Amino acid sequence: MKGNAVTRTDAAPRVWRLNPGPPLPLRTWDGEVVVYNPLSGDTHLLDVLTSELLRVIIAGPATVAALREAAATLLDVPDDDSLGQHVGQALAALDESGLIEPATC
C-alpha cells in the first residue's frame, strides 16, 4: 500500500498489523511519543492519536472499527465521519512510514 495510502477508513484495509521485523521501540518524553523503525533507521515523532493507534496495533492486528473505537475513547469524542477521517490519515501516515501494513487474511 506504500505510495498509495488512503485517508478514508471506509476505503482503507479493514485490518492493520505491524510490518514484520524487530520490535518497535516506542518511547514517551514530556508527553511526546517517538518510535524508531529499525528496518529503515528512521525515528518518527507521533501525535497523540497516531501513537495510540500504533500501541493498539503493537498489541496485535486490529480492525479499523477497533482502531476508531480506541481513538474515540482516548479523545472522548463520538465515532463519526470526522474521527474516521483523522484515523484514516493517521493510518496512512503509519503505513507510509513503514511501521504498519495491511493484514492479509
ABEGO torsion letter per residue (X at the ends): XBGABBABAAABBABBBBBBEBBBBBBBBGGBBBBBBAAAGBBBBBBAAAAAAAAAAAAEBBBAAAAAAAAAAAAGBBBBAAAAAAAAAAAAAAAAAGABBBBBX
